[in-house]
Amino acid sequence: MELKSIPLYRLYDDLAYLWPLMSPPEEYAEEAAYWRENLREALGPGKHPILELGVGGGHNLSHLTSDVEATAVDVSEKMLDLSRQLNPDVKHLLGDMRDIRIGRTFKAVLIHDAISHMLSEADLLAAFNTAAAHLEPGGIFMTAPDYFRETFHEPHVEHSARSNGHLQLTYFEYGYDPDPDDTTIETVFTHMIREGGRLRIEHDRFITGLFPKATWVRLIKEAGFSFEERSYRLRSTKTAYVMLIGRL
């Protein structure tokens, strides 16, 4: 099978129903606690209005909604449907984080790992400009990319087997950098889905962005933010992340 024959981003389209099983909301609790801590520190007491760009299935946001009044944006209607089910009190809007303009501002703008779908410096700057356009003076912008150019080591391999009682999913994920001279990496997924006693195999493919940390810092500042970074490590997965924070 030629890789280019595998459709892109099926997990956000016809395979979106697998997302809650592949990446369950409860597995976001530890990381979301860190996001909540930073929001509380920056904004103080009260249920403040926030905007999440690239909300996906709403798994990270589901652990924050008791503390905030949230509006959520995503480019995939299928993912918005999942988030609506999980976060019924959140306002959901279909749109692209690079160019959506809602017509109001918020105390905080969040972009979780969806920022990884920015494939060029122009994409990344556009997303940061969107965040700045929706942020009140004194507000906070928070994002946490999966990787920097300096921290991505190939091949990146993950696999897991999960079941929700009527559907069994075993998936394999293989990430690699086919061209170190550009700003993207590729991830190939194989999903083995067993339902009603029958097994079928589905393939998916993501292309995501990969930039040096210095590029992130430069573009955040170019969008008008002051810059700060904070590191955190998840005990559950022993994974280290860097949160990038901007303030107007």
N, C-alpha and C positions, 0 to 999 in steps of 0.2 A: 504494500500500500504506500503510495506517495503521500508524504506529509501534507503537501499542498491540497490534496484531495479531501482532507479532513476539514469540515466546516469550523469556523471560528465561533467561540463564545456560546456554545450550545447550553452551557449551564445557566445562562441568562435568558434562554429562550425555551426550546422544547424540552430541555432537561432540567429546567428550573425546579421542578418538583422534587429533585434529588437533593437540593441544597440544604434543607433542614436536617436531612439524614447525614449528609456528607460533612456538614459543619454545624453541629447542633447549637442552638442559642445558649444553652447552659455552659458550653465550653468558653464563652466570652466573658463569664462573670469576673474572673480574676483580672483580665486586662481592663474591662470596663470600670472596675473599681479604681484603677489608676487614673483613667480619664475623669471620673467623677471627682476624685480628690483634687485634680488640677483645676477643674471647673469651679469647685467650691472655694478653693484658694484665691482664684482670680476674681470671682464675681461676688463672693460673700453670700450671706443668707438670702433666702427667697427662691421662688420658682421662676427662673429667668428664661426669656425666649432665646432659643438656639436654633440654628440651621445646620442640618447635616447634608452635605453634598455627596452623592454616590452612596446612598444608604443601603443598597443591595436588599437583602432579605430582612434588614432591620435587627440583626442579632446583637450587635454591640449596643445599638440605641435602646433595645428593650430593657437593658439594665440601668438606663439613665432616666427613663421617662418619669419616674416618681419624683425626680429632682428638678425637672425642666419642663418648659412648654415648647414642644419641638415641632419643627417643620422639616420635612424630609424630601429630598429630590433624588431621582434616579433616571437613567436613560432607558431602563428596561421596564416595560409595563408588567412583565411576569414577575420580576423581583419586587416591584411596588406592591403587587397583589399579595405576595408573601409577607411583606412588612406590614401591610394593612391588617392582615389576620393576627399578627403578633402584637402590633401596636395600634389598636383601634382608635385611640384618642389623639393620634398624631396626624397632622395635615400632610398629605402626600401629593407631590407634584411631579409630573413627567417633564424631564428636561436634562440637558447636557451641562455638566459643571463648567464647561469652557465658556458658555455664552448665555446661560439663563440669567434673567434679571426679574426678580419677584416684585420689586417696587416697595420694599420695606427693609429695615435693618434689624439686627439681632445683637444680643450681648456676646454671643459666641458663634463661631462657624467651625464645624468639624468636618474633616475628611479622613475617614479611616483608611483602610488599605486600598480603597477604590482609586486613590491617587496613583497607584501603580499602572493604571490604564492610560496615563498620559505618556504618549510615545515620543514626543519631541520636546525641545525646550520651549517652543511656541505653545504647545499644549499645556505644559506645566505652568508657564507664566499666565496663560489665559485662566487656568483654574485659580491661581493665586489672586488674579485681578477680580474674579468673581467673588472670592471670599472677602476681599477688601471692599468691594462695592456693597456688600450686605452687612458690614460690621459697623456697629456704633463706635464713636470715638471712645477709647479706653477699653474696648472689647478685646477678646482673645480669639486667635485663630490657632487651631491645633490640627496637626496631621502626623501620620506615622507610616512612612513607606516600608514595604517589606524588606527592601534591600537598597544599599548604595552600591555603586560600582566596586567599591573597596571591600564590601562584605559578601558579595555573591560568589559562591564557590560551586562550580559545576562538576558533575551533574548534581542537581538537587532532586532527591528522590523521596517521595512519601507514599505510603500505602496504608489502607485500613479496611476493616470489614465491619459493617454495621447492619442492624436490623431494627425495624419498627413494629415487628409482629406480623405484617403481611408482605413486606418487601425487604429483601436482603440486598445490600450493596457492598461490593468489594471493588475498591478503586486503586489504581496505580497512577502516580503523577511523576512525570519526568521533566525537569526543567534544565535548559541548557542555553548557551549563547552561541548561535550559529555564526555571528559576525561581531567579533570584539571591537570593531571599528565604528559600529553604529550605536544607537541608544536604545536598543530593544533586546529582549530575550524571548524565548519561546518555551511554552509548557504544553506537553502533550498528556492527555488523560485517557485512560482506558477504564471504562465502567462495566463491571460484570453485574448485571441486574437479574435477580431471581425473584419472580413473582408468579403466584399460582402454580408453583412447581415447574415453571419454564424459565430457562436461562437465555438471556440475550446479551450481546456485547455492543456497547456504544462507544464511539471515540469522540473526543473534543480537543480543541486546541486554543490556547490563549497566546496572544502577543502582548507583552507588557513592557513598560519603560524601565531603563536602567541608567542612572546618572551618577557621576561623582558627587560626594556630599557638598563639595564647593559649589557645584551648579545649583543645588537646592538652596543653599544659603544666599547665593548671588541673586537668584530669581525672587526669593521671598522678599529680600530687601528692595529689589527693583519694583515690586508691587506696592511698596510704600510701608512695609512693616519693619519694626525693630525685630531683632532675632534672638532667640534663645533655644537651646536644646537641652533635653533631659533624657537620661537613660533609665530604662527599667528592664527587669528580667522576670519572666513568668516562671514561677516555681513548677507549675503543672507540666510545662513543656521544656523547661530549661532553655528557653529562647530569649535572646536579648534583643531589645528594640530601642530605637531612638525616637523620641517625640520631638517634632519641630514646632516651635511656638512663635507666633508673630503677634505683635500688638501695634495698633495704629496710634 
